[in-house]
Amino acid sequence: MIKDEGHNYNKAVGIWLFIGVGMLIVQVLLGGITRLTGSGLSITEWNVVTKLLPPLNERQWIAEFEKYQHTNQFRYLNFEFTLSNFKFIFFWEWFHRLWGKLIGFAFLIPFIIFLVKRRLKPDMVKPLIILFLLGGLQAVVGWVMVKSGLTGDAVYVAPTQLAIHFFLALTLVCYTFWFALQLSITAEKKLHNSSLNKFTCLILVLLGIQLMFGSLMAGHKAASAAYTWPDINGSLVPPDMFAGGLINFISNKITIHFVHRNLGYFIFILILIWTVKAYRIRLPFFNKVKWIPMLLVLLQVMLGILSVVTSIQIIPNHWGRFEWFAQFHQLVAMFLLLSLVLMLFLVRNSAKQTAS
């Protein structure tokens, strides 16, 4: 995006982008709460600009509730819902959408101010425009995902579209974080280690696949399909797991569960090896942060196990231990991803320096 050589780091722009990263992380967490509370289909219309406020009187609430009552989710799952129940799920979907709009304003208004005051260098403008395009794409994909749960015989959003929505959200978070790092970390703090660079790239690719399977787990509500650990319903390798072919990897709960668990273990081992390699390197700033991925992946594995074994306790429309563990599992996953993005930034190759 921006060249390291001769770049005058703009602290104000960097802080703005880091605030944006924080807001995006909150938005992903709100999406997780929306999913866990089954709130995603409570608003049946897409209003980008209008309806910033929720219903303000009983008549408006009843009108929104009547729209929801025409969905299959209400007919087949939530037919016992009262208006009070509906208000609860409506809040989380409304707040998720509102926060998304606030993010748009939080990026757009400072961008215009920085542009007018000429605080942005020419090579900053293009990455920021790409950032806005990614944000707009994410909003459109989000609505397409919601529509998948409102059409046909669906009672939930399509798991594959949920996975795409989640993956694009993480892409936007990482893109913004990388841009902020370019404005904040000087070349002297970078390592430029070719071997560690390639190893970090490999882990990031596998982690990206792992996060996609995690979102498929969520979309298929697959945690409770195998709530035993370390086995999967009594087997380490469930029988007939691949009988349906490649489609099983996106549709079969047990296959998705198996891949998600074991890929998690594999990533844990890779990060352990990465940490051993990293500890042989001595560089002041790198030494302060190189332990973070190992700590986070250890915590992530533990939260994953706790999410699985407590999934048997799931009670519809009730926030319990499983929901807490699942939500923290998602949060730590984002921190782990960003920690590895930071490591990649610190060890990436440089055209002006020889890789060690």
C-alpha positions, 0 to 999 in steps of 0.5 A: 500500500505505502512505501516504507522509504522516506514515509512521514508517519502521520500519527493522527491518521494511524490513530484514526485507523486503529480506532476503526479496527476497534470499531470493526472488532465490536461489529464482528462481536455484535454479529456473533451476539446476533447469531447466538441470540437468533436475532438476524432475521428480526428485521426483514427490510434493508434500510441503509439510511433510514430507520436509524431509530428503533420503533418508538411506540407500540403501534410501530413495534406491532408493525415490525412484529407483524413483518417478522411473523410472516417469516418461516423462522417465526412460523416454525421456530418462534411461533410462541414469541410474544412482543417482548421476545421480539423486542429482544431479538430486534434490538441486537439486529438493529444495534448491529446494523446501527453500529455498521452505519456508525462505522461508516461515519467514523471512517468517512467524516475524518477522511473528508477532514483529512483530505480537505486539510491535506493531511493525507499523502497521495499514496494514502488515498487509494488504500482508503478508497479500497477500504470504503469499497470493502466496507460497502461490499460487506454491507451488501453481502450482509443483506444477501445473507439475511435474504437467504434466511427470508426466502424459500423454506429457510429458517436460518441464514445460509451457512455458506453465506454466513461464512462469506460474510464473516470472512469478508469482515475479517478481511476488512479488519486485517486490511485496516490493521495493516494500513494502520501498522504502516503508519505506526511502525518504523522500519527499524522495528522490522525483522525482515526474516525470509524463513519466518515470513513464509512460515507466518504466511502459511499459518495465516492461510491455514488460520483463514481456512480454520475461521471459515470452518468456524463460521460453518460450524456456527451456521450449521449449529454444529457444536451440539452435534458432537459435544464430547471431547477429545473424541467426536461422539465416541470416535476420533475419526467418525465413520462415513464422514466423507461418504457424501464427497466434497460437499460434506466439507460445507454441509455435513455437521460432523465433517465440519466439526472434525476438520475444525477441531483437528485443523485447530490442533495443527495450527496450535502445533505450527504456532508452537514451532513458530514461537520456538523459531522466533525466540532465537531472534533478538530484536527489541520490539519483536521480543516484546510481542513474539509470545502473543500468538502462542498465548492466544492460540492456547487460550483459543483451543481451551475456549473451543473445547469449553464451547463444545462440551457446554453446547449440550446445555444450549437452551433456545432464546437463553444466553448461557455458558455455551454462548459466553464461551462461543463469544469469547472464542470468536473474540480471541480468534480475531485477536489471534488473527491480528497478532499473526498479521502483526508478526507478518508485518514485522518479518516481511521481506523488504526490497531494500534489505537482505532477508536473514 
